[in-house]
Amino acid sequence: MSGEELARAIQRARYNEAVIVQVGGEEDGQSRCDGEARNTEIVLVACLDTVNGGVVWQNAALSHSNEADEDDDVGIARHLRTKRWALPMLNDRRRNELYSHAIRKACRQTVSKRNVPGGDDTIRILDIGTGTGLLAMMGAHFTKGAINEHDNETMKVRVTGVEMASSMARLARMTVHANGLSDTVTVVEDHSMDPNFVLDDARFTDSSPELASSNGVESVGAKADICTSELLESGLLGEGVLPSLRDAWRRHLKPDAVVVPQRA
């Protein structure tokens, strides 16, 4: 990319977008002794210039060379570096405690309601915009705890986390696996408003073989008992929470489902 092309890319970019520049290769004289070109990826993100005012483009400095760990997921690292609100939000203790309290209450309420003879023995949770999978895992953990409190050996929980960003969906699957919840939580790379998306869809069980083998896919198009989401931003409605929840109530949720959060 020439200097003029870079300047045009920066001028066209929005404040919440990144400009990614590939640097290196044989044409730049950086050929390696093994004959393979070394490529460096530079991610430029817009930041507030606290000294002079205005916006300055800073290098997020993500290098991807042959010395990098083969297990590194560059897409995940890039996403977290460019979406600078993600990590502070995940480390917001007050926010997490409030979600934890609300989801625990919803899970205990739902299990008590469903724990009747002849009732549905599967508690289904839909987490819209699952991100790292935090809320989905909370739902799985608290529902399992509520089921144990009722000493119900037949009831189970199934959680579907929907995430449209490919890199975040991969991160969520890794996080779910690391927390030992792959038998309960399925992460779907999709949009909850996609007309083809339904709960317990057999197309999505490949991402969680344990879930497919233990629970089966017997209830395509089932409705969720609980819906969690974090589709709120500083302007409240900018992430499409209203159309997403309207669609969820119409297609994905039971009439008496519990939604977290319920208001804002």
KALIN-V547001 format. One record per run of one state. SS is the DSSP state (helix for helix, strand for strand, loop for the rest). FROM is the first residue (numbers start at 1). TO is the last residue. If there is no record, write none. Layout:
# KALIN-V547001
SS	FROM	TO
SS	FROM	TO
This chain:
# KALIN-V547001
loop	1	2
helix	3	12
loop	13	17
strand	18	24
loop	25	25
helix	26	28
loop	29	30
strand	31	31
loop	32	36
strand	37	37
loop	38	38
strand	39	48
loop	49	54
strand	55	59
loop	60	73
helix	74	82
loop	83	84
helix	85	90
loop	91	92
helix	93	114
loop	115	121
strand	122	128
loop	129	133
helix	134	149
loop	150	155
strand	156	163
loop	164	165
helix	166	178
loop	179	184
strand	185	189
loop	190	198
strand	199	199
loop	200	201
helix	202	207
loop	208	208
helix	209	215
loop	216	221
strand	222	222
loop	223	223
strand	224	229
loop	230	240
helix	241	251
loop	252	252
strand	253	260
loop	261	264
